[in-house]
């Protein structure tokens, strides 16, 4: 019997790996501000004290809030994702790999610095058929490159700002739905997006 591609298989939270290329602690944030090949941490201002407070309020408090829930549901967390580690996860056959990071000038920010599309593509297995969820702002060109090279893979991407306060809690809904329903990852995402749209419409005056 022919095996279904991962994008059509039943997925549970235990099949998902949630990874971060952006800093997930104040220590990592401060190190990133001094890194010559990183940008995200420096977007929060030049004053160190103000930048730390802003990052803690706009990013870290949401990370700290959602990660215990992700882990309780069975999701694996990788906080300091380097490019080579990204490749190892792909080769390990993780059904769903979610990358939460920053995009700039055709490159994604990993823990060890920016990597361009060609470098990222070099990390994929030869016959990749998994699910890669790019929680990375405006990463359309990378998503298209992966899809062109691996037509049987499923690539989800954000074509607008991936604000942590919106997207990080949204994944709780996805993982909870996967926990109780026997569905594929795309089905879970579709249901959860529809719920958000319905709530927004119902709340409108």
N, C-alpha and C positions, 0 to 999 in steps of 0.2 A: 504494500500500500504506500502511495506517495505521501510524504510528510508535508503537512501544511507549513507555509512560511510562518515565521514567528509573529508577523503582523496579524495573522489570523488565528493564532493559537490562544487558548485560555491562559491568562496571566494573573498571577497573584502578587501581592506586595513583596513577597520573598524573592520574586524573579526580577525585581527592580533595584537598580543602583542609582542613588542620587549623589551627584558629585558637584564640587565647587571649585571653580578657578579663581573666584574672588575671595578676599579675606573673610574668615568666619570667626575671628577673634580680634581684640584690640592689638594684641601682640603682632599678629599677622598683618593687620592693617598698617601699623607703624613701619614694619619691614617693607611692605609693598610701596609705601610712599618714598622710600629711599632706593627702590629698585629701578635701574635705568631702563628696563624693558617692560615696565608696567605703567598703567595709566589710571585705572578705575579709582584707586584710593586717592589719587591726587585731584580728582574731580570734586572733592569735598572741601576744597579751599586751601589756601596757603598757610593759614594760621593753624599750627598743630593742635592746640587745645580746642579750637572751634571745630576743626575737621573731625577730631575724635568724637566729640559730642554729637555732631551731625551724623556721622557714620553709625554710631551706636543707636541713635534714635531712628534713623531711616532704614537701616539694614540689619544690624546685629540683633536688635530686640525681636525682629520677626524670625530670624534664623534660630535664636534661642527658644522661641516659642514653638516652632513647628518641628524641630528635629526630634525631640522626645516622642512626639506623636508618630512621626515617620517610623522611628525605631521600634516603638511599641507595636506597630502594625506589621513589622517584619522587614522593612526596607533597609538595605545596606547603605551606609553613609560614608562618603570619602570627602574629607574636608580640604585636603591640600593636593588637588589633582594636578600632577605634572603631565606633560604631553606623553611621555613614554608609558606612564601608568594608564592613561587613557587607552593607549594601544593594547596594553595587557588585558584590560577589562574587555575590550572588543574581542580579542583572541580567546578569552576565557569563555565566551559564549553567553554572556549576560543577555537575557531576553530583552530587557529594556534598560537603556543607559541614558540617564538624564543629566545634562550638563548645564549648570547654572553659572553663567559667567558674563564677561563683557566683550563686546565686539567693536573693533575700530580699524578702519582702513584695510578691510579684507583679512583681518586676523582676529583670533580669539585669545583672550588673556587666560593663560594657565598659571598655576602656582609658580612655575619656573620662567614665566615671561610669555610674551606674545608668540603665537605660532600662526603662520599664514595657511591658506587653504591647501597648498601643495603639501606642506608638512603634516597637516592633519590628515589629509587623504592617504598619506603613506603609512598611517597607523592601522588602517582598516585591513581585515583579512581579505584574501583574494576573492572569496565567494560570499561576502557578507550579506545576510538576509535578516538581520535583527531590526530592532526599533531604536532609533536615536532621537531623543527629544532635546532640541536645542532651546533651552530657556535663556536665550542670548539675543539681545536687541538687534533687530534688523539683519539677521543672519541668512537672508534669502540666498545670496550667491553661494555660500557654503552648502546650504541644503540642496540647491540645484546641482552642484558639482557631485555631491554624494549620490543623489538620486540618479544622475546620468551614469555614473560609474557602476552603481549597484541597483539596478532597476527592481529587484525583488525585496529591497529593504524598504522600511518605512521611516521617513524623516519628518519630524514635526518641528516647526520653527516659528519664531515670533518675528513679524514684520513691523513691529512697533516697540516702543520701550517696554522692557520686561521688568516692571516695577516690583520689587520684593514684597511690598505690602499687599499686592494683588495676587501675584503668582505663587508665592510660598504657601499661603493658606489654601489656595486652589488645589494644590497637589494633595492636601489632606483629604479633600473630597474624592479625588481620583483613587487614592490608595484605599480609602474606606469602601468605596464602591467595588473595587477589585477584590477586597477581602470577602465580601458577602455575595458577590455575583460571579458566575462562571462566564466571563466575557473576555474578549481581546482588549488590548490596551487602547486601540483606536475607538472601540465601542464605549469604553469607560470615559474617555476624554469627551467624546461626542455627547454623551448623556450629561456629564457635569457642565459642559459649556451651555447646553440647552437649559439646564437649571438656572445658571447665572443669568442668562438672557431673560428667562421667564420672571425671575425675581426682580430684575431691573425694570422690566416692563410693568409688572404689578405694582412696583413702588413709585412709578412715575405719577405725577399729579394729573 
